[in-house]
Amino acid sequence: REAVCDHLHRVGTRLLHGLHRLQREHPDTIAGVAGMAEMCFLHYATEDLSRAVAVGCARRGLLFKRTAYNFVSLAHDEGAVDRALEILDEVLGAAAG
């Protein structure tokens, strides 16, 4: 009854585009974005930054993998993706400073 594939592509595309935006805003921290809309991830400039981002996100209630892949699910909506990107942005800013 649910258009699961359509949902995953829609919210995954939102996440992937957001990760690309974060890469442009934090080029010293994020070395690259990889994957596809439904499962994507960040490449960090260093292992220490990767660890700092994972810990900072977890402290704010976001579990974001340090390696491939972060999967979107039917439980994720646009608001959840936007909040995840906000948390990542905050943590990336703190990790770089």
N, C-alpha and C positions, 0 to 999 in steps of 0.2 A: 504493500500500500504506500510505502514511502519511496520517494525518488532518491534512494541512497546515493547512487553514483553521481547524480546531479548535485546533491547537497555537498558531498565530499569535494567535488571539483570547485564548486562556488566558494566554500569557506577556505579550502586549501589554496586557491588562487589568491584570495585576500591575504592569507598568511604569507605566501611566497612573495607577493608584491611588497608586503610590509617588511619582510626580511631584506629585500633588495634596497628599500628605502633606508633601513637602518644601516646597511653596509655603506651607502653613500654618506650618511651622517656620522658614521663612526669608522672611517677607513683605517685608522691606526689599530683598531681592535678587531674588526671583522675583515678577514682576508678574502672571503668569498661566500657565496650562497650556492647550494647545490641541491639536487633532487628535482622532484616534480611537485606539482601543486598538492597532491594528496599526501605526500611524504617528502619533507624538505628539512634542511638543516644548515647550520652556519659552520664555516671554517674560521677558526680564530687565529690571530696573529701569533699567539704563543700558547703553550699548554697552561701557563699560569693564568692568563686571561680567561681561557676556557673554564678553568676550575673556579675562578672568582665569579664569573657570570653564572655558572651553575649554582653555586652556593648562594649568591645574591638573589637569584630568582626563587630558589627554594625557600629562603627566609621570607619572601613576599608571597608565598603560596603558589608559585608557578613551578611545575616540574618540566624543565626544558632540557632535553638530552644534549650532551656535549658532542655526540657523534651521530651518525646517521641512524635512524631517521625519526623525525617527529611526525607522527601520523595524526591527521584530523579524523574525527569520528562524527557519527550522527548526533552525539551529545554536544558537539561544539557548534556554536552559532556565531554570527558576525560580532556580537558583543563580547563573547569569550575570546575570539581572535584579537579584537581591538584591545582588550584588557591585557592579553599576553604581550602584545607588541608594546603597549605602554610600559609594562613592567620591564621588558627587555631594554627599552630605551633608557629608563632610569638606571638600571643596573649597568648597562654599557657605559653610560656617562660616568658613573661612580668608579667603574673598573679602570677606566682610562686615566682618571685623575689621581 
